[in-house]
Amino acid sequence: MDLQQINVKVFATEESEINYTNFIKVFNRWMEEADSDDYLNYADYSHVEAGPGVLLILKQANYSIDNAYHQAGLLYNRKHEVDGDNGDKIRQALTETLSKCELLEASEELENAIQFNGSDILFMINNRHIAPNTDETAEAIQSDLEPVLKQMFDGDDFTIERTSNDARERFAVRISANSSKPLSELISNLGG
């Protein structure tokens, strides 16, 4: 299985306060500071209940302050192919997402109102053709995902649980770790 279109959502802590206007300010700054033309625009869906919040649109990926199922977090959605084996692709997606979480936590515009929980992550494949939501897919992906998570959590226990067995849903697992490691350490453990 050649994993592509990996999505990763790192959940915000319960104490975090989501101010979509401030996220728009951050995304505007990121677009202004970008040294490439990869950043395209942002879209404000904050009026949609339990929706994508504010979406930053890039050529290769999207980021959003997602509030699906009333659980806020940063969602990374890789749109184009990534080279390497599945472990490399998973590592790249996790590193990219955790790094953006770290940038958001440090953003002056957000006024220290958001923190992300690196031990509470949603991992999805946004392509039902590549990864149908089946037991066979779960087994195949778990064999690629587990070694990367062992590396990232560096000895801390974690669980991987499918979010749904419904074939109409995207393949997704919830990763929960018994870890208090800061984002910077998780990124470092991944080689970032």
Secondary structure, DSSP 8 states (H G I E B T S, - for coil): ----SEEEEEEE-TT----HHHHHHHHHHHHHH-SSS-EEEEEEETTSTTS-EEEEEESSEEEEEE-GGG--EEEEEE-S---S-HHHHHHHHHHHHHHHHHHHHH-GGGTT---EEEEEEEEEES-TTTS-SSHHHHHHHHHHHHHHHHHHHTT--EEEEES---TTS-EEEEEEES----HHHHHHHTT-
